[in-house]
Every structure is written in C-alpha cells, then in structure tokens.
Amino acid sequence: MAFAAVIPMRYNGRVMSTARGGFAPRLANDLTRLQEGGRVESADRKDIAACLNGDKDSYENLVRRYEKQITKLMWRFSRDPGVCEELVQQVFVEAYLSLKSFRGEAPFLHWLRRIGSRVGYRFWKEQARTKSKVPLEDFDAVEMEDSDKIDPSVAAEVLHSLLARLPRAERLVLTLMYFEQCSTRDIAEQMGWTRAMVKMRALRARRKLKAIAERENLLEKLGWIQ
C-alpha cells in the first residue's frame, strides 16, 4: 500500500490535509518524548520523529513495515478483500492524523493494533444497521478427518461465522482472544474497558457462542468451544 494513495483522502466526509503545519503544536516535546522512549524500535522512532518533522515519506516506511500485520487484524473484521483493504487504509489514516499523540510507552505496532480494533469495532457498529444473518448452511457438511479434528482453516471460517451472530462488543472480545491471542489486559487497554468488563463479556460471549453452535448442530465438530 503506497501511503501517497492513502493521504490525502476524504475521511468521514472531510478532506484531511497532510500539511506540515498540522504537526506543529508541541513538536519539540513530541520529538523529545520519542527520543527517550525505550519501548519503541529505533527504526520506528526515527521514522515517527521524521514524520512529525514534516517528512511524510517516513510514514510510508511505517506503513510498509506494519501493513501485513494490520491487514491480518482487519481480516478478522471483514472477509471481503475490498472492505478489508479500506479498513486497513482507515487505520493508517487515523494513525497518521493522531501520530503526535503517540507517547512511545509501548511498541508502535501495539498502538496501531489499538487503533485497528477500534476501527473494526466501529465498522461492525455501522454494519449492524443493515445487519443480515450470516448463513451457516455450508458448514452442515463439515466432516472431521478423524474422531477429534477438523481442518483448521475450515474451523476458523466456522468460528468467524458463529462470532458474527454475537453482539459486537462480545464478538470483539472473542475475536481478539481466539484469533489474535490477546489477553483480557490487552483487550482492556486497546478498547479503554476495564478487565472486569472484558472478562464478563468473554464469559457471556462463550455461553452464547456455545448455544448458537448447539442450535446449528456444530458443537460436536467444534468441541473446543468452551
């Protein structure tokens, strides 16, 4: 993804500018904070500082460095390649516009994932307005190769379809847990929720997911749903 194709662009009905002046406030403090950040990779720190100083080409380095990881994350929110690409672009646009708020207290990829999770959550919220039930009929014929295993890729597709039946907050918790191996602490930090809230939503989501799997006669094939 060429960053030039992403910025400038129309975002939420407004044309977003990449003018150097947009990063002027508190620039000295931003650069000092990044130079002192011990958890940010040196290459990231260098590119972020250069970008804050007006060199937008440096942001292209960040996009190239993390595009694959963010694409993988956004694929959890939509299995439509075109939609997924748009979500990835939106993540990097939001990150660019918020770059001066990056504090360098955690790796840059963690910060991008936090933005990605929120972008995906908003996408589900907008999608819910015209929500259609995800069909599961295609999975009725799923057969296990032996007594306790099914193809992992098929299992992932089944799980993705089952998760789409859940309320979006609960869907997000299990999506990040199952597909991104996020802990309750990670999810709480990414979404600005408490760990207690994440644990409660995970518990409710697992119960609902199990009930849906039972109703669709998929529980035996997906015995790992607990």
Summary of the structure (lengths in Angstrom):
residues: 226
radius of gyration: 20.0
end to end distance: 38.6
largest distance: 63.1
contacts: 629
relative contact order: 0.10
helix: 64%
strand: 2%
